[in-house]
């Protein structure tokens, strides 16, 4: 009997990790003024809400009882992610700090930053830093919503 309980706990943890990974991806994707991702708290399904012409599905009717189980998933803003990139840059060696900060101060800072990260060979560190940041935000959000 204990083995079944442990297996159930393991499956629950794996499902939560899968959901958290999906939420992190959505958070990092950023916002779209026409569409938003929604979490169905009853079954932990992620839905895309937007015009039917874009999603192929009818928009969510927020005036129904079923909508009580739905919450809009937050996404990062460009200004927020700019600050995250600055924070990452400041944690690097002096040469890397200068290169990364210069990329953020020029035109099109996001692609310039990603190019600089690649040139400096800190891609892995950047993506881990970015995902760790998003993970913190999503865990905080889930906790606020009573989902943890």
N, CA, C and O atoms as a GROMACS GRO file, in nm:
protein
  592
    1UNK      N    1   0.082  -0.120   0.000
    1UNK     CA    2   0.000   0.000   0.000
    1UNK      C    3   0.086   0.126   0.000
    1UNK      O    4   0.053   0.223  -0.068
    2UNK      N    5   0.193   0.124   0.074
    2UNK     CA    6   0.282   0.240   0.079
    2UNK      C    7   0.340   0.268  -0.059
    2UNK      O    8   0.356   0.384  -0.097
    3UNK      N    9   0.373   0.164  -0.134
    3UNK     CA   10   0.428   0.184  -0.268
    3UNK      C   11   0.331   0.260  -0.358
    3UNK      O   12   0.374   0.343  -0.438
    4UNK      N   13   0.201   0.233  -0.346
    4UNK     CA   14   0.102   0.303  -0.426
    4UNK      C   15   0.098   0.451  -0.389
    4UNK      O   16   0.086   0.538  -0.477
    5UNK      N   17   0.108   0.480  -0.260
    5UNK     CA   18   0.107   0.619  -0.214
    5UNK      C   19   0.231   0.693  -0.265
    5UNK      O   20   0.222   0.807  -0.311
    6UNK      N   21   0.346   0.628  -0.256
    6UNK     CA   22   0.469   0.690  -0.306
    6UNK      C   23   0.460   0.714  -0.456
    6UNK      O   24   0.503   0.818  -0.506
    7UNK      N   25   0.406   0.617  -0.528
    7UNK     CA   26   0.390   0.631  -0.674
    7UNK      C   27   0.295   0.745  -0.706
    7UNK      O   28   0.320   0.822  -0.799
    8UNK      N   29   0.187   0.757  -0.631
    8UNK     CA   30   0.091   0.866  -0.653
    8UNK      C   31   0.157   1.001  -0.626
    8UNK      O   32   0.136   1.096  -0.701
    9UNK      N   33   0.237   1.010  -0.519
    9UNK     CA   34   0.307   1.135  -0.488
    9UNK      C   35   0.407   1.169  -0.598
    9UNK      O   36   0.421   1.285  -0.637
   10UNK      N   37   0.477   1.066  -0.648
   10UNK     CA   38   0.574   1.088  -0.755
   10UNK      C   39   0.505   1.140  -0.880
   10UNK      O   40   0.552   1.234  -0.943
   11UNK      N   41   0.392   1.078  -0.917
   11UNK     CA   42   0.317   1.123  -1.034
   11UNK      C   43   0.266   1.264  -1.017
   11UNK      O   44   0.269   1.344  -1.111
   12UNK      N   45   0.218   1.296  -0.897
   12UNK     CA   46   0.169   1.431  -0.870
   12UNK      C   47   0.283   1.531  -0.885
   12UNK      O   48   0.264   1.636  -0.947
   13UNK      N   49   0.399   1.499  -0.831
   13UNK     CA   50   0.514   1.589  -0.841
   13UNK      C   51   0.555   1.606  -0.988
   13UNK      O   52   0.584   1.718  -1.031
   14UNK      N   53   0.558   1.497  -1.064
   14UNK     CA   54   0.594   1.504  -1.206
   14UNK      C   55   0.493   1.590  -1.283
   14UNK      O   56   0.532   1.669  -1.368
   15UNK      N   57   0.364   1.574  -1.253
   15UNK     CA   58   0.261   1.654  -1.320
   15UNK      C   59   0.277   1.801  -1.285
   15UNK      O   60   0.263   1.888  -1.372
   16UNK      N   61   0.306   1.831  -1.158
   16UNK     CA   62   0.326   1.970  -1.117
   16UNK      C   63   0.448   2.030  -1.186
   16UNK      O   64   0.446   2.147  -1.226
   17UNK      N   65   0.555   1.951  -1.199
   17UNK     CA   66   0.676   2.000  -1.266
   17UNK      C   67   0.648   2.026  -1.414
   17UNK      O   68   0.696   2.124  -1.470
   18UNK      N   69   0.570   1.938  -1.475
   18UNK     CA   70   0.534   1.958  -1.616
   18UNK      C   71   0.451   2.085  -1.632
   18UNK      O   72   0.476   2.165  -1.722
   19UNK      N   73   0.354   2.105  -1.543
   19UNK     CA   74   0.273   2.226  -1.548
   19UNK      C   75   0.360   2.349  -1.526
   19UNK      O   76   0.346   2.448  -1.596
   20UNK      N   77   0.450   2.343  -1.428
   20UNK     CA   78   0.537   2.456  -1.400
   20UNK      C   79   0.625   2.488  -1.521
   20UNK      O   80   0.644   2.605  -1.554
   21UNK      N   81   0.677   2.386  -1.587
   21UNK     CA   82   0.758   2.409  -1.708
   21UNK      C   83   0.676   2.478  -1.817
   21UNK      O   84   0.726   2.568  -1.885
   22UNK      N   85   0.551   2.435  -1.834
   22UNK     CA   86   0.464   2.499  -1.933
   22UNK      C   87   0.437   2.645  -1.896
   22UNK      O   88   0.437   2.733  -1.982
   23UNK      N   89   0.414   2.670  -1.768
   23UNK     CA   90   0.389   2.807  -1.723
   23UNK      C   91   0.512   2.896  -1.742
   23UNK      O   92   0.499   3.013  -1.779
   24UNK      N   93   0.629   2.841  -1.718
   24UNK     CA   94   0.753   2.915  -1.739
   24UNK      C   95   0.765   2.953  -1.886
   24UNK      O   96   0.798   3.068  -1.919
   25UNK      N   97   0.740   2.858  -1.975
   25UNK     CA   98   0.747   2.887  -2.119
   25UNK      C   99   0.650   2.998  -2.158
   25UNK      O  100   0.685   3.088  -2.235
   26UNK      N  101   0.529   2.992  -2.106
   26UNK     CA  102   0.428   3.094  -2.136
   26UNK      C  103   0.472   3.229  -2.082
   26UNK      O  104   0.461   3.331  -2.151
   27UNK      N  105   0.523   3.231  -1.960
   27UNK     CA  106   0.567   3.356  -1.898
   27UNK      C  107   0.676   3.421  -1.983
   27UNK      O  108   0.673   3.542  -2.007
   28UNK      N  109   0.772   3.341  -2.027
   28UNK     CA  110   0.884   3.394  -2.104
   28UNK      C  111   0.845   3.432  -2.247
   28UNK      O  112   0.912   3.513  -2.311
   29UNK      N  113   0.737   3.374  -2.296
   29UNK     CA  114   0.690   3.406  -2.431
   29UNK      C  115   0.651   3.553  -2.442
   29UNK      O  116   0.660   3.612  -2.550
   30UNK      N  117   0.609   3.610  -2.333
   30UNK     CA  118   0.569   3.750  -2.334
   30UNK      C  119   0.423   3.765  -2.370
   30UNK      O  120   0.352   3.667  -2.393
   31UNK      N  121   0.379   3.888  -2.373
   31UNK     CA  122   0.236   3.914  -2.392
   31UNK      C  123   0.202   3.938  -2.538
   31UNK      O  124   0.285   3.982  -2.618
   32UNK      N  125   0.078   3.909  -2.570
   32UNK     CA  126   0.021   3.935  -2.702
   32UNK      C  127  -0.110   4.009  -2.674
   32UNK      O  128  -0.196   3.957  -2.602
   33UNK      N  129  -0.126   4.128  -2.730
   33UNK     CA  130  -0.247   4.205  -2.697
   33UNK      C  131  -0.378   4.138  -2.738
   33UNK      O  132  -0.484   4.172  -2.686
   34UNK      N  133  -0.372   4.044  -2.832
   34UNK     CA  134  -0.495   3.980  -2.880
   34UNK      C  135  -0.525   3.846  -2.814
   34UNK      O  136  -0.638   3.798  -2.821
   35UNK      N  137  -0.424   3.786  -2.752
   35UNK     CA  138  -0.446   3.652  -2.696
   35UNK      C  139  -0.382   3.643  -2.558
   35UNK      O  140  -0.286   3.714  -2.526
   36UNK      N  141  -0.438   3.553  -2.478
   36UNK     CA  142  -0.379   3.527  -2.347
   36UNK      C  143  -0.398   3.380  -2.312
   36UNK      O  144  -0.493   3.315  -2.355
   37UNK      N  145  -0.304   3.330  -2.234
   37UNK     CA  146  -0.314   3.192  -2.186
   37UNK      C  147  -0.391   3.192  -2.055
   37UNK      O  148  -0.381   3.285  -1.974
   38UNK      N  149  -0.468   3.085  -2.036
   38UNK     CA  150  -0.556   3.073  -1.920
   38UNK      C  151  -0.536   2.934  -1.859
   38UNK      O  152  -0.526   2.835  -1.931
   39UNK      N  153  -0.530   2.930  -1.727
   39UNK     CA  154  -0.519   2.802  -1.656
   39UNK      C  155  -0.656   2.762  -1.603
   39UNK      O  156  -0.720   2.838  -1.531
   40UNK      N  157  -0.698   2.641  -1.639
   40UNK     CA  158  -0.820   2.585  -1.581
   40UNK      C  159  -0.776   2.518  -1.451
   40UNK      O  160  -0.709   2.415  -1.453
   41UNK      N  161  -0.815   2.575  -1.339
   41UNK     CA  162  -0.772   2.525  -1.208
   41UNK      C  163  -0.833   2.390  -1.173
   41UNK      O  164  -0.780   2.318  -1.089
   42UNK      N  165  -0.942   2.356  -1.235
   42UNK     CA  166  -1.008   2.229  -1.205
   42UNK      C  167  -0.926   2.111  -1.258
   42UNK      O  168  -0.909   2.010  -1.189
   43UNK      N  169  -0.875   2.123  -1.382
   43UNK     CA  170  -0.803   2.011  -1.442
   43UNK      C  171  -0.660   2.045  -1.483
   43UNK      O  172  -0.591   1.962  -1.543
   44UNK      N  173  -0.614   2.166  -1.450
   44UNK     CA  174  -0.479   2.215  -1.480
   44UNK      C  175  -0.449   2.216  -1.630
   44UNK      O  176  -0.333   2.206  -1.671
   45UNK      N  177  -0.552   2.229  -1.709
   45UNK     CA  178  -0.536   2.242  -1.854
   45UNK      C  179  -0.506   2.388  -1.887
   45UNK      O  180  -0.562   2.479  -1.826
   46UNK      N  181  -0.418   2.408  -1.982
   46UNK     CA  182  -0.386   2.543  -2.027
   46UNK      C  183  -0.462   2.569  -2.157
   46UNK      O  184  -0.454   2.491  -2.252
   47UNK      N  185  -0.534   2.680  -2.158
   47UNK     CA  186  -0.614   2.718  -2.274
   47UNK      C  187  -0.558   2.846  -2.334
   47UNK      O  188  -0.492   2.924  -2.266
   48UNK      N  189  -0.585   2.866  -2.461
   48UNK     CA  190  -0.548   2.990  -2.529
   48UNK      C  191  -0.677   3.064  -2.559
   48UNK      O  192  -0.765   3.012  -2.628
   49UNK      N  193  -0.687   3.185  -2.508
   49UNK     CA  194  -0.807   3.266  -2.529
   49UNK      C  195  -0.774   3.382  -2.621
   49UNK      O  196  -0.680   3.457  -2.598
   50UNK      N  197  -0.852   3.394  -2.725
   50UNK     CA  198  -0.835   3.502  -2.820
   50UNK      C  199  -0.940   3.490  -2.928
   50UNK      O  200  -1.026   3.402  -2.922
   51UNK      N  201  -0.934   3.578  -3.026
   51UNK     CA  202  -1.032   3.572  -3.134
   51UNK      C  203  -1.032   3.436  -3.203
   51UNK      O  204  -0.927   3.377  -3.227
   52UNK      N  205  -1.151   3.387  -3.234
   52UNK     CA  206  -1.164   3.257  -3.299
   52UNK      C  207  -1.084   3.251  -3.429
   52UNK      O  208  -1.034   3.146  -3.468
   53UNK      N  209  -1.073   3.365  -3.497
   53UNK     CA  210  -0.998   3.368  -3.623
   53UNK      C  211  -0.849   3.336  -3.601
   53UNK      O  212  -0.782   3.291  -3.694
   54UNK      N  213  -0.799   3.358  -3.480
   54UNK     CA  214  -0.658   3.328  -3.450
   54UNK      C  215  -0.638   3.193  -3.383
   54UNK      O  216  -0.538   3.125  -3.406
   55UNK      N  217  -0.734   3.153  -3.299
   55UNK     CA  218  -0.717   3.030  -3.222
   55UNK      C  219  -0.787   2.909  -3.282
   55UNK      O  220  -0.751   2.795  -3.252
   56UNK      N  221  -0.888   2.933  -3.365
   56UNK     CA  222  -0.967   2.823  -3.419
   56UNK      C  223  -1.071   2.772  -3.321
   56UNK      O  224  -1.145   2.679  -3.352
   57UNK      N  225  -1.076   2.831  -3.205
   57UNK     CA  226  -1.172   2.794  -3.100
   57UNK      C  227  -1.251   2.919  -3.060
   57UNK      O  228  -1.199   3.030  -3.071
   58UNK      N  229  -1.374   2.902  -3.014
   58UNK     CA  230  -1.450   3.019  -2.967
   58UNK      C  231  -1.379   3.083  -2.847
   58UNK      O  232  -1.314   3.014  -2.768
   59UNK      N  233  -1.393   3.214  -2.835
   59UNK     CA  234  -1.335   3.283  -2.720
   59UNK      C  235  -1.402   3.233  -2.592
   59UNK      O  236  -1.515   3.186  -2.594
   60UNK      N  237  -1.331   3.245  -2.482
   60UNK     CA  238  -1.386   3.204  -2.353
   60UNK      C  239  -1.497   3.301  -2.314
   60UNK      O  240  -1.481   3.423  -2.324
   61UNK      N  241  -1.607   3.246  -2.269
   61UNK     CA  242  -1.717   3.328  -2.217
   61UNK      C  243  -1.693   3.343  -2.067
   61UNK      O  244  -1.718   3.251  -1.989
   62UNK      N  245  -1.645   3.459  -2.028
   62UNK     CA  246  -1.608   3.484  -1.889
   62UNK      C  247  -1.728   3.503  -1.797
   62UNK      O  248  -1.712   3.518  -1.676
   63UNK      N  249  -1.849   3.502  -1.853
   63UNK     CA  250  -1.970   3.521  -1.773
   63UNK      C  251  -2.037   3.389  -1.735
   63UNK      O  252  -2.149   3.391  -1.683
   64UNK      N  253  -1.972   3.277  -1.758
   64UNK     CA  254  -2.030   3.147  -1.725
   64UNK      C  255  -1.974   3.095  -1.592
   64UNK      O  256  -1.872   3.143  -1.544
   65UNK      N  257  -2.043   2.998  -1.534
   65UNK     CA  258  -1.996   2.936  -1.410
   65UNK      C  259  -1.861   2.866  -1.431
   65UNK      O  260  -1.777   2.865  -1.341
   66UNK      N  261  -1.841   2.807  -1.549
   66UNK     CA  262  -1.716   2.738  -1.578
   66UNK      C  263  -1.597   2.834  -1.573
   66UNK      O  264  -1.485   2.792  -1.541
   67UNK      N  265  -1.621   2.960  -1.602
   67UNK     CA  266  -1.513   3.058  -1.602
   67UNK      C  267  -1.460   3.084  -1.461
   67UNK      O  268  -1.350   3.138  -1.445
   68UNK      N  269  -1.536   3.045  -1.359
   68UNK     CA  270  -1.489   3.061  -1.221
   68UNK      C  271  -1.363   2.979  -1.194
   68UNK      O  272  -1.286   3.012  -1.104
   69UNK      N  273  -1.342   2.874  -1.272
   69UNK     CA  274  -1.224   2.788  -1.256
   69UNK      C  275  -1.105   2.835  -1.338
   69UNK      O  276  -0.999   2.772  -1.336
   70UNK      N  277  -1.120   2.945  -1.411
   70UNK     CA  278  -1.015   2.992  -1.502
   70UNK      C  279  -0.943   3.114  -1.447
   70UNK      O  280  -1.005   3.204  -1.391
   71UNK      N  281  -0.811   3.114  -1.463
   71UNK     CA  282  -0.733   3.233  -1.428
   71UNK      C  283  -0.633   3.260  -1.541
   71UNK      O  284  -0.572   3.169  -1.597
   72UNK      N  285  -0.620   3.388  -1.572
   72UNK     CA  286  -0.527   3.429  -1.677
   72UNK      C  287  -0.384   3.412  -1.627
   72UNK      O  288  -0.351   3.453  -1.515
   73UNK      N  289  -0.302   3.352  -1.709
   73UNK     CA  290  -0.162   3.328  -1.674
   73UNK      C  291  -0.083   3.454  -1.707
   73UNK      O  292  -0.090   3.504  -1.820
   74UNK      N  293  -0.008   3.507  -1.611
   74UNK     CA  294   0.070   3.628  -1.639
   74UNK      C  295   0.186   3.599  -1.734
   74UNK      O  296   0.238   3.487  -1.741
   75UNK      N  297   0.226   3.701  -1.805
   75UNK     CA  298   0.343   3.691  -1.893
   75UNK      C  299   0.437   3.807  -1.863
   75UNK      O  300   0.398   3.907  -1.804
   76UNK      N  301   0.560   3.791  -1.902
   76UNK     CA  302   0.661   3.894  -1.877
   76UNK      C  303   0.643   4.010  -1.973
   76UNK      O  304   0.594   3.994  -2.085
   77UNK      N  305   0.684   4.126  -1.928
   77UNK     CA  306   0.684   4.243  -2.015
   77UNK      C  307   0.826   4.264  -2.068
   77UNK      O  308   0.922   4.212  -2.012
   78UNK      N  309   0.838   4.340  -2.175
   78UNK     CA  310   0.971   4.365  -2.231
   78UNK      C  311   1.056   4.446  -2.133
   78UNK      O  312   1.176   4.422  -2.123
   79UNK      N  313   0.996   4.540  -2.061
   79UNK     CA  314   1.075   4.619  -1.965
   79UNK      C  315   1.124   4.531  -1.850
   79UNK      O  316   1.236   4.548  -1.802
   80UNK      N  317   1.042   4.438  -1.807
   80UNK     CA  318   1.082   4.346  -1.702
   80UNK      C  319   1.199   4.259  -1.748
   80UNK      O  320   1.297   4.243  -1.676
   81UNK      N  321   1.188   4.204  -1.869
   81UNK     CA  322   1.294   4.118  -1.919
   81UNK      C  323   1.422   4.196  -1.949
   81UNK      O  324   1.532   4.141  -1.939
   82UNK      N  325   1.408   4.322  -1.984
   82UNK     CA  326   1.525   4.408  -2.001
   82UNK      C  327   1.600   4.415  -1.867
   82UNK      O  328   1.723   4.404  -1.864
   83UNK      N  329   1.526   4.435  -1.758
   83UNK     CA  330   1.587   4.441  -1.625
   83UNK      C  331   1.653   4.308  -1.588
   83UNK      O  332   1.759   4.306  -1.525
   84UNK      N  333   1.592   4.198  -1.627
   84UNK     CA  334   1.650   4.066  -1.600
   84UNK      C  335   1.782   4.051  -1.676
   84UNK      O  336   1.879   3.998  -1.622
   85UNK      N  337   1.785   4.098  -1.799
   85UNK     CA  338   1.909   4.092  -1.878
   85UNK      C  339   2.017   4.178  -1.814
   85UNK      O  340   2.133   4.138  -1.809
   86UNK      N  341   1.979   4.297  -1.766
   86UNK     CA  342   2.075   4.385  -1.699
   86UNK      C  343   2.130   4.318  -1.573
   86UNK      O  344   2.250   4.324  -1.546
   87UNK      N  345   2.043   4.254  -1.498
   87UNK     CA  346   2.086   4.185  -1.376
   87UNK      C  347   2.183   4.072  -1.409
   87UNK      O  348   2.284   4.054  -1.341
   88UNK      N  349   2.152   3.997  -1.514
   88UNK     CA  350   2.242   3.890  -1.557
   88UNK      C  351   2.377   3.948  -1.598
   88UNK      O  352   2.482   3.896  -1.559
   89UNK      N  353   2.374   4.055  -1.675
   89UNK     CA  354   2.498   4.118  -1.723
   89UNK      C  355   2.586   4.159  -1.606
   89UNK      O  356   2.707   4.140  -1.609
   90UNK      N  357   2.525   4.216  -1.503
   90UNK     CA  358   2.601   4.266  -1.389
   90UNK      C  359   2.666   4.156  -1.306
   90UNK      O  360   2.754   4.183  -1.226
   91UNK      N  361   2.623   4.033  -1.325
   91UNK     CA  362   2.679   3.920  -1.251
   91UNK      C  363   2.794   3.852  -1.326
   91UNK      O  364   2.848   3.752  -1.279
   92UNK      N  365   2.831   3.906  -1.442
   92UNK     CA  366   2.935   3.845  -1.524
   92UNK      C  367   3.071   3.910  -1.497
   92UNK      O  368   3.080   4.007  -1.422
   93UNK      N  369   3.174   3.855  -1.559
   93UNK     CA  370   3.308   3.913  -1.547
   93UNK      C  371   3.309   4.053  -1.609
   93UNK      O  372   3.219   4.088  -1.684
   94UNK      N  373   3.411   4.132  -1.576
   94UNK     CA  374   3.417   4.271  -1.621
   94UNK      C  375   3.403   4.286  -1.773
   94UNK      O  376   3.326   4.369  -1.820
   95UNK      N  377   3.477   4.205  -1.849
   95UNK     CA  378   3.469   4.214  -1.995
   95UNK      C  379   3.329   4.181  -2.044
   95UNK      O  380   3.274   4.249  -2.132
   96UNK      N  381   3.272   4.077  -1.987
   96UNK     CA  382   3.137   4.036  -2.028
   96UNK      C  383   3.034   4.141  -1.988
   96UNK      O  384   2.941   4.168  -2.064
   97UNK      N  385   3.050   4.200  -1.870
   97UNK     CA  386   2.957   4.305  -1.825
   97UNK      C  387   2.954   4.417  -1.928
   97UNK      O  388   2.847   4.461  -1.970
   98UNK      N  389   3.072   4.463  -1.968
   98UNK     CA  390   3.080   4.573  -2.064
   98UNK      C  391   3.014   4.537  -2.196
   98UNK      O  392   2.940   4.616  -2.253
   99UNK      N  393   3.042   4.418  -2.246
   99UNK     CA  394   2.986   4.375  -2.375
   99UNK      C  395   2.835   4.360  -2.367
   99UNK      O  396   2.763   4.405  -2.457
  100UNK      N  397   2.786   4.298  -2.261
  100UNK     CA  398   2.642   4.276  -2.247
  100UNK      C  399   2.567   4.408  -2.225
  100UNK      O  400   2.461   4.429  -2.282
  101UNK      N  401   2.623   4.496  -2.142
  101UNK     CA  402   2.557   4.625  -2.119
  101UNK      C  403   2.556   4.709  -2.246
  101UNK      O  404   2.459   4.780  -2.273
  102UNK      N  405   2.663   4.702  -2.323
  102UNK     CA  406   2.667   4.776  -2.450
  102UNK      C  407   2.558   4.724  -2.544
  102UNK      O  408   2.495   4.802  -2.615
  103UNK      N  409   2.538   4.594  -2.546
  103UNK     CA  410   2.434   4.537  -2.634
  103UNK      C  411   2.295   4.585  -2.592
  103UNK      O  412   2.208   4.602  -2.677
  104UNK      N  413   2.276   4.606  -2.464
  104UNK     CA  414   2.145   4.650  -2.414
  104UNK      C  415   2.122   4.800  -2.433
  104UNK      O  416   2.009   4.847  -2.426
  105UNK      N  417   2.228   4.873  -2.458
  105UNK     CA  418   2.215   5.018  -2.475
  105UNK      C  419   2.204   5.060  -2.621
  105UNK      O  420   2.186   5.178  -2.650
  106UNK      N  421   2.214   4.966  -2.712
  106UNK     CA  422   2.205   4.998  -2.854
  106UNK      C  423   2.066   4.978  -2.909
  106UNK      O  424   1.969   4.958  -2.835
  107UNK      N  425   2.058   4.984  -3.041
  107UNK     CA  426   1.931   4.956  -3.109
  107UNK      C  427   1.901   4.807  -3.100
  107UNK      O  428   1.991   4.724  -3.099
  108UNK      N  429   1.773   4.776  -3.092
  108UNK     CA  430   1.727   4.636  -3.084
  108UNK      C  431   1.803   4.558  -2.976
  108UNK      O  432   1.874   4.463  -3.007
  109UNK      N  433   1.788   4.599  -2.852
  109UNK     CA  434   1.868   4.539  -2.745
  109UNK      C  435   1.846   4.389  -2.724
  109UNK      O  436   1.940   4.319  -2.686
  110UNK      N  437   1.725   4.338  -2.747
  110UNK     CA  438   1.701   4.196  -2.719
  110UNK      C  439   1.783   4.106  -2.811
  110UNK      O  440   1.855   4.019  -2.762
  111UNK      N  441   1.774   4.123  -2.944
  111UNK     CA  442   1.857   4.037  -3.030
  111UNK      C  443   2.006   4.065  -3.012
  111UNK      O  444   2.088   3.974  -3.024
  112UNK      N  445   2.042   4.191  -2.985
  112UNK     CA  446   2.183   4.224  -2.962
  112UNK      C  447   2.236   4.152  -2.838
  112UNK      O  448   2.348   4.101  -2.837
  113UNK      N  449   2.154   4.150  -2.734
  113UNK     CA  450   2.192   4.082  -2.610
  113UNK      C  451   2.211   3.933  -2.636
  113UNK      O  452   2.310   3.874  -2.591
  114UNK      N  453   2.118   3.872  -2.707
  114UNK     CA  454   2.128   3.728  -2.733
  114UNK      C  455   2.251   3.696  -2.818
  114UNK      O  456   2.316   3.593  -2.798
  115UNK      N  457   2.284   3.785  -2.912
  115UNK     CA  458   2.407   3.767  -2.990
  115UNK      C  459   2.530   3.777  -2.900
  115UNK      O  460   2.622   3.696  -2.912
  116UNK      N  461   2.530   3.875  -2.811
  116UNK     CA  462   2.643   3.894  -2.720
  116UNK      C  463   2.658   3.774  -2.626
  116UNK      O  464   2.770   3.728  -2.602
  117UNK      N  465   2.548   3.724  -2.576
  117UNK     CA  466   2.550   3.606  -2.488
  117UNK      C  467   2.613   3.489  -2.562
  117UNK      O  468   2.695   3.416  -2.507
  118UNK      N  469   2.575   3.472  -2.688
  118UNK     CA  470   2.628   3.363  -2.769
  118UNK      C  471   2.778   3.382  -2.795
  118UNK      O  472   2.857   3.288  -2.780
  119UNK      N  473   2.816   3.504  -2.833
  119UNK     CA  474   2.957   3.533  -2.860
  119UNK      C  475   3.045   3.512  -2.737
  119UNK      O  476   3.159   3.466  -2.748
  120UNK      N  477   2.992   3.543  -2.620
  120UNK     CA  478   3.067   3.528  -2.495
  120UNK      C  479   3.065   3.384  -2.443
  120UNK      O  480   3.137   3.351  -2.349
  121UNK      N  481   2.983   3.300  -2.504
  121UNK     CA  482   2.976   3.160  -2.462
  121UNK      C  483   2.905   3.139  -2.329
  121UNK      O  484   2.932   3.042  -2.259
  122UNK      N  485   2.814   3.230  -2.295
  122UNK     CA  486   2.740   3.216  -2.169
  122UNK      C  487   2.592   3.187  -2.196
  122UNK      O  488   2.506   3.219  -2.114
  123UNK      N  489   2.564   3.125  -2.311
  123UNK     CA  490   2.426   3.092  -2.348
  123UNK      C  491   2.357   3.010  -2.239
  123UNK      O  492   2.248   3.044  -2.193
  124UNK      N  493   2.423   2.902  -2.199
  124UNK     CA  494   2.362   2.811  -2.102
  124UNK      C  495   2.332   2.885  -1.972
  124UNK      O  496   2.224   2.871  -1.914
  125UNK      N  497   2.429   2.964  -1.926
  125UNK     CA  498   2.411   3.039  -1.802
  125UNK      C  499   2.295   3.137  -1.815
  125UNK      O  500   2.216   3.153  -1.721
  126UNK      N  501   2.284   3.205  -1.931
  126UNK     CA  502   2.175   3.300  -1.950
  126UNK      C  503   2.039   3.230  -1.947
  126UNK      O  504   1.948   3.275  -1.877
  127UNK      N  505   2.025   3.122  -2.020
  127UNK     CA  506   1.896   3.055  -2.026
  127UNK      C  507   1.856   2.996  -1.891
  127UNK      O  508   1.738   2.995  -1.856
  128UNK      N  509   1.954   2.949  -1.814
  128UNK     CA  510   1.925   2.902  -1.678
  128UNK      C  511   1.881   3.018  -1.590
  128UNK      O  512   1.786   3.006  -1.513
  129UNK      N  513   1.950   3.131  -1.601
  129UNK     CA  514   1.917   3.250  -1.522
  129UNK      C  515   1.776   3.298  -1.556
  129UNK      O  516   1.697   3.329  -1.467
  130UNK      N  517   1.746   3.304  -1.685
  130UNK     CA  518   1.615   3.349  -1.732
  130UNK      C  519   1.504   3.254  -1.682
  130UNK      O  520   1.401   3.300  -1.634
  131UNK      N  521   1.527   3.124  -1.695
  131UNK     CA  522   1.426   3.027  -1.651
  131UNK      C  523   1.411   3.027  -1.499
  131UNK      O  524   1.300   3.011  -1.448
  132UNK      N  525   1.521   3.044  -1.427
  132UNK     CA  526   1.513   3.051  -1.281
  132UNK      C  527   1.429   3.172  -1.239
  132UNK      O  528   1.348   3.163  -1.146
  133UNK      N  529   1.449   3.283  -1.307
  133UNK     CA  530   1.370   3.403  -1.278
  133UNK      C  531   1.221   3.375  -1.303
  133UNK      O  532   1.137   3.404  -1.218
  134UNK      N  533   1.191   3.318  -1.418
  134UNK     CA  534   1.052   3.289  -1.453
  134UNK      C  535   0.993   3.185  -1.358
  134UNK      O  536   0.875   3.194  -1.322
  135UNK      N  537   1.074   3.089  -1.317
  135UNK     CA  538   1.026   2.987  -1.222
  135UNK      C  539   0.984   3.054  -1.091
  135UNK      O  540   0.878   3.024  -1.036
  136UNK      N  541   1.067   3.145  -1.041
  136UNK     CA  542   1.032   3.218  -0.918
  136UNK      C  543   0.900   3.292  -0.934
  136UNK      O  544   0.815   3.289  -0.845
  137UNK      N  545   0.884   3.360  -1.047
  137UNK     CA  546   0.762   3.436  -1.071
  137UNK      C  547   0.639   3.344  -1.077
  137UNK      O  548   0.534   3.378  -1.022
  138UNK      N  549   0.653   3.230  -1.143
  138UNK     CA  550   0.539   3.139  -1.156
  138UNK      C  551   0.507   3.068  -1.025
  138UNK      O  552   0.389   3.047  -0.994
  139UNK      N  553   0.607   3.032  -0.948
  139UNK     CA  554   0.582   2.971  -0.817
  139UNK      C  555   0.513   3.072  -0.726
  139UNK      O  556   0.418   3.038  -0.655
  140UNK      N  557   0.559   3.196  -0.729
  140UNK     CA  558   0.496   3.302  -0.651
  140UNK      C  559   0.349   3.320  -0.694
  140UNK      O  560   0.260   3.331  -0.610
  141UNK      N  561   0.326   3.321  -0.826
  141UNK     CA  562   0.190   3.338  -0.879
  141UNK      C  563   0.101   3.221  -0.838
  141UNK      O  564  -0.012   3.242  -0.793
  142UNK      N  565   0.151   3.098  -0.855
  142UNK     CA  566   0.073   2.980  -0.816
  142UNK      C  567   0.040   2.982  -0.667
  142UNK      O  568  -0.070   2.945  -0.626
  143UNK      N  569   0.136   3.026  -0.589
  143UNK     CA  570   0.115   3.034  -0.445
  143UNK      C  571   0.007   3.138  -0.411
  143UNK      O  572  -0.080   3.113  -0.328
  144UNK      N  573   0.014   3.254  -0.476
  144UNK     CA  574  -0.086   3.359  -0.455
  144UNK      C  575  -0.226   3.310  -0.492
  144UNK      O  576  -0.325   3.348  -0.429
  145UNK      N  577  -0.233   3.225  -0.593
  145UNK     CA  578  -0.362   3.174  -0.640
  145UNK      C  579  -0.406   3.049  -0.565
  145UNK      O  580  -0.510   2.990  -0.596
  146UNK      N  581  -0.327   3.009  -0.466
  146UNK     CA  582  -0.362   2.892  -0.386
  146UNK      C  583  -0.347   2.762  -0.460
  146UNK      O  584  -0.416   2.664  -0.430
  147UNK      N  585  -0.256   2.758  -0.557
  147UNK     CA  586  -0.239   2.637  -0.638
  147UNK      C  587  -0.120   2.553  -0.593
  147UNK      O  588  -0.095   2.448  -0.651
  148UNK      N  589  -0.048   2.597  -0.491
  148UNK     CA  590   0.066   2.519  -0.439
  148UNK      C  591   0.037   2.467  -0.301
  148UNK      O  592   0.120   2.398  -0.241
   0.00000   0.00000   0.00000
